[in-house]
Amino acid sequence: RAHRFGAAREPNRRRPGPRPRGRIMAKKKKLSAEEKAAKAAEKAAKEEAKRRKAEEKARREEEARLAREAEDREFEREEAERVAAEDATLAPTREESAGFHARRDAVLARRSLNARDEYEWDRTLRCVSTPDPRDGVAFDAWVVDVDATPPLPFADAFELMETCESVAGECEVYRARAAEDGDDDSREALTRRKRAARRAAESVADKATASCLDRANEHQDEATGYVGCVADHDGCREWCALWANHVKNPRRKTIDFPGSAGKFAAELPKQVLTAAVAMRARRTAVDAHSELCTNELMAVSGAGILAVDLLSLPPLATTRKGWTVKPRSSLTDAVERVR
């Protein structure tokens, strides 16, 4: 206000600002030539010490490697001398037992030939109707005939499946012979035929299952609407149990199969019970899966396999005025597994 009415104006004074934070950098002092030379010499000395240390480490590692190699060579020399001394000691015994081993090999070879001849004679006397697995053309024709077989009742299907397994067993016998003789081509071919025979047996079982599900009305309980069918073979060594549900809102969650199925019971989740699916529990006397396993812990020896499958459910036949109407679909002669 004083300045406004002509008062003398005070000179500008610099207001004190905040003090700078941190350390104030001093100006770098210029080094003289002697100081630069001293620092360069010190740096060179450090690098030289580092290089010498690395060379010393490399030298020690090389000496240790050479010492290990010398020790290994000495061990190999001593081992060779020991083996040579043992061979010289056992040479007389080996010569004495050479005749025994030759006679033993001859006896084993003769016994193997006799066993092969007995097997062939037994097969001939049994008058088997199945083809010789070594005949590829006859075997392929037999597989085609089995695949073309219409759906059979479980009693007949079990017999045909047993025939397929006997063919697979013969394939295994001849495969072992081919492996013993060193015939790799025959061994691989017989391995493929054994698997083909077992696939044919699975096809027979699937067709029988499809036929049973197609006639589910014959096995349906009128009170509950459940469908249950159990078939066994060879003293319950093999059996197949089927369950199907055509009821929209089932009340039971536990499925109990008769004693001929080994008192098999299962409790299914609601998602399965309310879906249009069927369940098949099947026990086989032969393990056809272990040879295909990649994990040795999954292999089973000397026991059968219990397999449980969920299958798509075909439409249920209806009966009106004494007439039974069966819808035809792709599930009439085949099964479709639910993944």
C-alpha positions as CSV (number, residue, x, y, z in Angstrom):
1,R,0.0,0.0,0.0
2,A,2.9,2.3,0.7
3,H,4.4,1.5,-2.6
4,R,1.1,2.4,-4.2
5,F,1.2,6.0,-2.8
6,G,4.8,6.7,-3.9
7,A,6.7,5.3,-1.0
8,A,10.3,4.3,-1.6
9,R,10.4,0.7,-2.9
10,E,12.6,-1.6,-1.0
11,P,15.1,-3.6,-2.9
12,N,14.2,-7.2,-3.8
13,R,15.3,-9.6,-1.1
14,R,15.6,-13.3,-1.8
15,R,13.4,-15.2,0.5
16,P,15.1,-18.0,2.2
17,G,13.9,-21.3,0.6
18,P,14.0,-24.8,1.9
19,R,17.5,-26.2,2.5
20,P,18.6,-28.7,-0.2
21,R,18.2,-32.3,0.9
22,G,20.9,-34.9,0.7
23,R,24.6,-34.5,0.6
24,I,26.1,-31.6,-1.3
25,M,28.4,-33.1,-4.0
26,A,31.8,-31.5,-3.9
27,K,33.6,-30.8,-7.0
28,K,35.7,-33.8,-8.3
29,K,39.3,-33.2,-7.7
30,K,41.4,-33.6,-10.8
31,L,44.0,-36.4,-10.4
32,S,47.6,-35.8,-11.3
33,A,49.5,-38.0,-13.7
34,E,51.2,-39.8,-10.8
35,E,47.9,-40.6,-9.1
36,K,46.4,-41.8,-12.4
37,A,49.4,-44.1,-12.9
38,A,49.2,-45.4,-9.4
39,K,45.5,-46.3,-9.8
40,A,46.1,-48.0,-13.1
41,A,48.9,-50.0,-11.6
42,E,46.6,-51.0,-8.7
43,K,43.8,-52.1,-11.1
44,A,46.3,-54.1,-13.2
45,A,47.6,-55.8,-10.0
46,K,44.1,-56.9,-9.0
47,E,43.4,-58.3,-12.5
48,E,46.7,-60.2,-12.4
49,A,45.9,-61.7,-9.0
50,K,42.4,-62.7,-10.3
51,R,43.9,-64.3,-13.4
52,R,46.5,-66.2,-11.3
53,K,43.8,-67.4,-9.0
54,A,41.7,-68.8,-11.9
55,E,44.8,-70.5,-13.4
56,E,45.6,-72.1,-10.0
57,K,42.0,-73.4,-9.7
58,A,42.1,-74.8,-13.3
59,R,45.5,-76.4,-12.6
60,R,44.1,-78.1,-9.4
61,E,41.0,-79.4,-11.3
62,E,43.2,-80.8,-14.1
63,E,45.5,-82.5,-11.5
64,A,42.4,-84.0,-9.8
65,R,41.0,-85.3,-13.1
66,L,44.3,-86.9,-14.1
67,A,44.5,-88.5,-10.7
68,R,41.0,-90.0,-11.1
69,E,41.8,-91.3,-14.6
70,A,45.0,-92.9,-13.3
71,E,43.1,-94.5,-10.5
72,D,40.4,-95.8,-12.8
73,R,43.0,-97.3,-15.2
74,E,44.7,-99.0,-12.2
75,F,41.4,-100.4,-11.1
76,E,40.6,-101.7,-14.6
77,R,44.0,-103.3,-14.8
78,E,43.6,-105.0,-11.5
79,E,40.1,-106.1,-12.4
80,A,41.3,-107.6,-15.7
81,E,44.1,-109.4,-13.9
82,R,41.5,-110.8,-11.4
83,V,39.1,-112.0,-14.1
84,A,42.0,-113.6,-16.1
85,A,43.1,-115.4,-13.0
86,E,39.6,-116.7,-12.3
87,D,39.2,-117.8,-15.9
88,A,42.5,-119.7,-15.7
89,T,41.2,-121.4,-12.5
90,L,37.8,-122.2,-14.0
91,A,39.1,-123.3,-17.4
92,P,39.6,-127.0,-16.4
93,T,36.1,-127.1,-14.8
94,R,34.5,-125.5,-17.8
95,E,36.1,-128.1,-20.1
96,E,34.9,-130.9,-17.9
97,S,31.3,-129.5,-17.8
98,A,31.1,-128.7,-21.5
99,G,29.9,-132.2,-22.3
100,F,27.2,-131.9,-19.6
101,H,25.9,-128.6,-20.9
102,A,25.8,-130.0,-24.4
103,R,23.8,-133.0,-23.3
104,R,21.5,-130.8,-21.3
105,D,20.8,-128.5,-24.2
106,A,20.1,-131.5,-26.4
107,V,17.6,-133.0,-23.9
108,L,15.8,-129.6,-23.5
109,A,15.6,-129.2,-27.3
110,R,14.3,-132.8,-27.7
111,R,11.8,-132.2,-24.9
112,S,10.6,-129.0,-26.6
113,L,10.1,-130.8,-29.9
114,N,8.2,-133.6,-28.1
115,A,6.0,-131.0,-26.4
116,R,5.2,-129.3,-29.7
117,D,4.4,-132.7,-31.4
118,E,2.1,-133.6,-28.5
119,Y,0.3,-130.3,-28.7
120,E,-0.3,-130.7,-32.4
121,W,-1.5,-134.3,-32.0
122,D,-3.8,-133.2,-29.2
123,R,-5.2,-130.4,-31.4
124,T,-5.7,-132.8,-34.2
125,L,-7.5,-135.4,-32.1
126,R,-9.8,-132.8,-30.6
127,C,-11.0,-132.0,-34.1
128,V,-11.2,-128.3,-33.4
129,S,-13.2,-126.3,-35.8
130,T,-11.2,-123.1,-35.3
131,P,-8.4,-122.2,-37.7
132,D,-4.7,-122.6,-37.2
133,P,-3.5,-119.2,-36.0
134,R,-0.4,-119.6,-38.1
135,D,-2.6,-119.5,-41.2
136,G,-3.3,-115.8,-41.6
137,V,-5.9,-116.2,-44.4
138,A,-8.0,-118.8,-42.5
139,F,-7.7,-116.8,-39.3
140,D,-8.9,-113.6,-40.9
141,A,-11.9,-115.4,-42.5
142,W,-12.8,-116.8,-39.1
143,V,-12.7,-113.3,-37.5
144,V,-15.0,-112.1,-40.3
145,D,-17.5,-114.9,-39.5
146,V,-17.5,-114.1,-35.8
147,D,-18.0,-110.4,-36.4
148,A,-20.9,-111.3,-38.8
149,T,-22.6,-113.5,-36.1
150,P,-26.0,-112.0,-35.2
151,P,-26.7,-111.1,-31.5
152,L,-26.9,-114.2,-29.4
153,P,-28.4,-114.9,-26.0
154,F,-25.9,-114.7,-23.2
155,A,-25.7,-118.5,-22.8
156,D,-24.7,-118.9,-26.5
157,A,-22.6,-115.8,-26.4
158,F,-20.5,-117.1,-23.5
159,E,-19.7,-120.3,-25.5
160,L,-18.6,-118.3,-28.5
161,M,-16.5,-116.0,-26.3
162,E,-14.9,-119.1,-24.8
163,T,-14.1,-120.3,-28.3
164,C,-12.5,-116.9,-29.1
165,E,-10.4,-117.1,-26.0
166,S,-9.2,-120.6,-26.9
167,V,-8.0,-119.2,-30.2
168,A,-6.3,-116.4,-28.4
169,G,-4.6,-119.1,-26.2
170,E,-3.4,-121.0,-29.3
171,C,-2.0,-117.7,-30.7
172,E,0.0,-117.2,-27.5
173,V,1.4,-120.8,-27.7
174,Y,2.6,-120.3,-31.2
175,R,3.8,-116.8,-30.4
176,A,6.0,-118.2,-27.7
177,R,7.4,-120.8,-30.1
178,A,8.2,-118.1,-32.7
179,A,10.0,-116.0,-30.0
180,E,12.0,-119.1,-29.0
181,D,13.0,-119.7,-32.6
182,G,13.9,-116.1,-33.1
183,D,11.2,-115.6,-35.8
184,D,10.2,-111.9,-35.1
185,D,7.8,-111.6,-38.0
186,S,5.7,-114.6,-36.9
187,R,5.9,-113.4,-33.3
188,E,4.4,-110.0,-34.2
189,A,1.8,-111.5,-36.5
190,L,0.6,-113.9,-33.8
191,T,0.5,-111.1,-31.2
192,R,-1.8,-109.2,-33.5
193,R,-4.0,-112.2,-34.1
194,K,-4.3,-112.9,-30.4
195,R,-5.6,-109.4,-29.8
196,A,-7.9,-109.7,-32.8
197,A,-9.4,-112.9,-31.3
198,R,-10.1,-111.1,-28.0
199,R,-11.6,-108.1,-29.8
200,A,-13.9,-110.5,-31.5
201,A,-15.0,-111.9,-28.1
202,E,-15.7,-108.3,-26.9
203,S,-17.8,-107.8,-30.0
204,V,-19.9,-110.9,-29.2
205,A,-20.4,-109.6,-25.6
206,D,-21.4,-106.2,-26.8
207,K,-24.0,-107.7,-29.2
208,A,-25.5,-109.9,-26.5
209,T,-25.7,-106.8,-24.3
210,A,-27.4,-104.8,-27.0
211,S,-29.9,-107.6,-27.6
212,C,-30.7,-107.8,-23.9
213,L,-31.2,-104.0,-23.6
214,D,-33.4,-104.1,-26.7
215,R,-35.6,-106.6,-25.0
216,A,-35.5,-104.7,-21.7
217,N,-39.3,-105.0,-21.3
218,E,-38.9,-108.7,-20.7
219,H,-36.7,-108.1,-17.7
220,Q,-38.5,-105.1,-16.3
221,D,-40.0,-105.1,-12.8
222,E,-43.5,-103.9,-13.0
223,A,-43.5,-102.4,-9.5
224,T,-40.3,-100.4,-9.7
225,G,-39.7,-100.1,-13.4
226,Y,-36.1,-101.3,-13.0
227,V,-34.5,-103.6,-15.5
228,G,-32.1,-106.3,-14.3
229,C,-30.6,-109.3,-16.0
230,V,-27.8,-111.6,-14.8
231,A,-26.2,-114.4,-16.8
232,D,-23.3,-116.6,-15.7
233,H,-21.1,-119.2,-17.3
234,D,-18.7,-121.9,-16.2
235,G,-19.6,-122.0,-12.5
236,C,-19.7,-118.1,-12.2
237,R,-16.1,-117.8,-13.4
238,E,-17.7,-115.4,-15.9
239,W,-20.8,-113.4,-15.6
240,C,-22.5,-110.4,-16.9
241,A,-25.1,-108.2,-15.0
242,L,-27.2,-105.5,-16.6
243,W,-29.2,-102.7,-15.0
244,A,-31.3,-100.1,-16.7
245,N,-33.6,-97.5,-15.5
246,H,-36.6,-96.2,-17.6
247,V,-38.1,-94.3,-14.6
248,K,-37.8,-90.6,-14.7
249,N,-37.7,-90.1,-10.9
250,P,-36.1,-93.2,-9.3
251,R,-36.3,-93.6,-5.6
252,R,-33.6,-96.3,-5.2
253,K,-29.9,-95.3,-5.3
254,T,-28.4,-98.8,-4.6
255,I,-28.3,-101.5,-7.2
256,D,-28.2,-105.0,-5.8
257,F,-27.4,-107.9,-8.2
258,P,-28.3,-111.5,-7.4
259,G,-25.8,-113.9,-5.7
260,S,-24.9,-115.5,-9.1
261,A,-23.1,-112.2,-9.9
262,G,-21.0,-112.5,-6.8
263,K,-23.3,-110.4,-4.6
264,F,-22.4,-107.3,-6.6
265,A,-23.8,-104.0,-5.3
266,A,-23.3,-100.5,-6.5
267,E,-24.5,-97.1,-5.3
268,L,-24.7,-94.7,-8.2
269,P,-24.8,-90.9,-8.2
270,K,-28.0,-89.0,-9.0
271,Q,-26.6,-87.9,-12.4
272,V,-26.4,-91.5,-13.5
273,L,-29.7,-92.6,-11.9
274,T,-31.7,-89.9,-13.6
275,A,-30.0,-90.3,-17.0
276,A,-31.1,-92.6,-19.8
277,V,-28.2,-94.9,-19.3
278,A,-27.6,-98.6,-18.6
279,M,-24.9,-100.1,-16.4
280,R,-23.1,-103.4,-17.3
281,A,-20.9,-105.2,-14.8
282,R,-19.0,-108.0,-16.4
283,R,-16.4,-110.4,-15.0
284,T,-14.1,-112.3,-17.3
285,A,-11.9,-115.2,-16.3
286,V,-9.1,-113.9,-18.5
287,D,-7.2,-110.7,-18.1
288,A,-7.0,-109.1,-21.6
289,H,-5.8,-105.7,-20.4
290,S,-2.5,-106.3,-18.6
291,E,-0.5,-106.8,-21.8
292,L,-1.6,-103.4,-23.0
293,C,-0.8,-101.6,-19.8
294,T,2.2,-99.3,-19.7
295,N,2.3,-99.2,-15.9
296,E,3.5,-102.4,-14.3
297,L,1.4,-101.7,-11.2
298,M,-1.7,-102.1,-13.2
299,A,-0.9,-105.7,-14.4
300,V,-3.0,-108.5,-13.0
301,S,-1.7,-112.1,-12.9
302,G,-3.8,-115.1,-12.4
303,A,-7.1,-113.3,-11.9
304,G,-10.0,-112.1,-13.9
305,I,-11.2,-108.6,-14.6
306,L,-14.3,-106.9,-13.3
307,A,-15.3,-104.2,-15.8
308,V,-18.2,-101.7,-15.3
309,D,-19.5,-99.7,-18.2
310,L,-22.1,-97.1,-18.7
311,L,-24.1,-97.6,-21.9
312,S,-26.5,-95.6,-23.8
313,L,-30.1,-96.8,-23.3
314,P,-32.2,-97.7,-26.3
315,P,-35.9,-96.9,-26.4
316,L,-38.1,-99.3,-24.4
317,A,-40.5,-101.5,-26.2
318,T,-44.2,-100.9,-25.6
319,T,-47.0,-103.3,-25.5
320,R,-50.5,-102.3,-26.7
321,K,-53.5,-104.7,-27.2
322,G,-51.2,-107.7,-27.2
323,W,-48.8,-106.2,-29.7
324,T,-45.2,-105.4,-28.7
325,V,-43.6,-102.5,-30.6
326,K,-39.8,-102.4,-30.6
327,P,-38.3,-99.3,-32.0
328,R,-35.2,-99.9,-34.3
329,S,-32.2,-97.7,-33.7
330,S,-28.4,-97.9,-33.9
331,L,-28.4,-99.4,-30.4
332,T,-30.4,-102.4,-31.5
333,D,-27.3,-104.5,-32.5
334,A,-24.5,-102.5,-30.9
335,V,-23.7,-100.7,-27.6
336,E,-22.5,-97.2,-27.2
337,R,-20.4,-96.4,-24.2
338,V,-21.0,-93.2,-22.3
339,R,-17.7,-91.3,-21.9
